[in-house]
Amino acid sequence: MASKVAHAYYLDDEVLMDAVKACNVKHYHIEEVYTPFPVHGLDKLMGLPHTRLAICAFLYGLIGLTVAVTMMNYIMIEDWPQNIGGKPSFSFLENMPAFVPIMFELTVFFAAHLMVITFYMRSKLWPFKKAENPNERTTDDLFCIELDASTAGEEELTSFFKATGAVEINFKNN
């Protein structure tokens, strides 16, 4: 069974925020909101859950730190110990102050790169993927609310969106 969606277009982010609040009051289910730039507070109004990307960043940083410690211990202590600047190469702990910058850099490197990969995979942003926004103008100057139109009739939604300041309203089957 094909579901019907409504697209309401707005010219201003403040008008969009008021429209989202009005949708919440009417208990309309918002599928997605398309904006040309991030709108502060929109995620809270839509009821989106908090991201767990920070937890992934911490775990990826721990992986980077582990790789750094393991790599430096093997290279500088076990495999090829060298006397650099009079510093003995007997143990990792004696040389750890000299290794701190490398440990920091690899922690940041792993966290940053693996977070980007995780974000793209989670967002399903694959190479050569077609854009999913309903109108190209939503990347330029328009704001769009995509609403499940099965909750109300077309006439009711049209009058509702006109009252909230929409400049254009379209209905289409998904």
Secondary structure as UniProt FT lines:
FT   STRAND          4..10
FT   HELIX           13..26
FT   STRAND          30..34
FT   TURN            40..41
FT   HELIX           42..46
FT   HELIX           53..72
FT   HELIX           73..79
FT   TURN            85..86
FT   HELIX           92..122
FT   TURN            123..124
FT   TURN            127..128
FT   HELIX           136..139
FT   TURN            140..141
FT   STRAND          143..148
FT   HELIX           149..151
FT   HELIX           154..163
FT   TURN            164..165
FT   STRAND          168..173
//
